[in-house]
Amino acid sequence: YVRMYCKPYIVNKNRLLQVRYLDYNVTGFLSNGTVNVANLNIEKQTFLEVVNISDEHILELYSNITDRKFDGLLGLSYFNIPVNEIKPVFYN
């Protein structure tokens, strides 16, 4: 994800969210823009732009994760369990 290529790009910094996973929390704000997955453009997709990951257990669990940047959370859940009514990318 490169913000400058996400056009149109809309950020809502007033909408800070926290998502709880098994052993860590992800915090970020909602953003909206065109997302490209496997050369398919998904327009007007809402996603969580990550600003913090709590508990460093995630870095210990995955050996190749420490060299990567976290900049977004793209929901791959089913539509019946979306976070805050955000439509998952494969339904958009």
C-alpha positions as CSV (number, residue, x, y, z in Angstrom):
1,Y,0.0,0.0,0.0
2,V,1.4,3.4,-1.1
3,R,-0.9,6.2,-0.1
4,M,0.1,8.5,-3.0
5,Y,-1.1,5.8,-5.5
6,C,-4.4,5.3,-3.7
7,K,-6.6,7.8,-5.7
8,P,-9.0,9.2,-4.7
9,Y,-7.7,8.9,-1.2
10,I,-9.9,10.0,1.8
11,V,-8.7,9.7,5.4
12,N,-10.9,10.0,8.4
13,K,-8.5,10.6,11.3
14,N,-11.5,11.3,13.6
15,R,-12.5,7.6,13.3
16,L,-9.8,5.8,15.3
17,L,-10.5,2.1,15.6
18,Q,-9.0,-0.8,17.6
19,V,-9.3,-4.3,16.4
20,R,-8.5,-7.2,18.9
21,Y,-6.9,-10.3,17.6
22,L,-5.9,-13.4,19.6
23,D,-2.9,-11.9,21.2
24,Y,-2.5,-8.3,20.1
25,N,-4.4,-5.2,19.2
26,V,-4.2,-3.2,16.0
27,T,-5.1,0.5,16.1
28,G,-5.6,2.8,13.2
29,F,-7.9,5.2,11.4
30,L,-10.3,4.5,8.5
31,S,-9.2,5.4,5.0
32,N,-10.9,5.1,1.7
33,G,-9.6,4.8,-1.8
34,T,-8.9,2.5,-4.7
35,V,-7.2,-0.7,-3.6
36,N,-5.4,-3.0,-6.1
37,V,-5.4,-6.7,-5.3
38,A,-3.9,-9.1,-7.9
39,N,-4.1,-6.4,-10.6
40,L,-7.8,-5.9,-9.8
41,N,-8.8,-2.3,-8.8
42,I,-11.4,-2.1,-6.0
43,E,-12.7,1.4,-5.9
44,K,-14.1,3.2,-2.8
45,Q,-12.7,0.5,-0.5
46,T,-12.6,1.4,3.2
47,F,-9.7,-0.1,5.2
48,L,-7.9,0.4,8.5
49,E,-4.7,2.4,8.1
50,V,-2.6,1.0,11.0
51,V,-0.8,3.4,13.3
52,N,0.0,1.0,16.2
53,I,0.3,-2.7,17.0
54,S,0.3,-3.5,20.7
55,D,2.0,-6.3,22.4
56,E,5.1,-7.4,20.5
57,H,4.0,-11.1,20.5
58,I,3.2,-10.8,16.8
59,L,6.8,-10.1,16.0
60,E,7.9,-13.2,17.8
61,L,5.2,-15.4,16.2
62,Y,6.1,-14.8,12.6
63,S,9.8,-15.0,11.7
64,N,9.5,-12.9,8.5
65,I,7.3,-10.2,9.8
66,T,9.9,-7.9,11.4
67,D,11.2,-6.7,8.0
68,R,7.8,-5.6,6.8
69,K,5.9,-2.4,7.3
70,F,2.4,-2.5,8.6
71,D,0.4,0.2,6.9
72,G,-3.1,-1.1,6.5
73,L,-5.4,-3.8,7.5
74,L,-7.5,-5.3,4.6
75,G,-10.4,-7.3,6.0
76,L,-10.8,-10.7,4.4
77,S,-13.7,-11.7,6.6
78,Y,-17.1,-12.8,5.5
79,F,-19.7,-10.0,5.1
80,N,-21.7,-11.3,8.1
81,I,-18.9,-10.5,10.5
82,P,-17.4,-7.2,9.3
83,V,-15.8,-4.7,11.7
84,N,-17.9,-1.6,12.1
85,E,-20.0,-2.4,9.1
86,I,-17.0,-2.0,6.7
87,K,-17.6,-4.1,3.6
88,P,-14.8,-6.6,3.1
89,V,-12.8,-6.1,-0.1
90,F,-14.1,-9.2,-1.9
91,Y,-17.7,-8.0,-1.5
92,N,-16.9,-4.5,-2.8
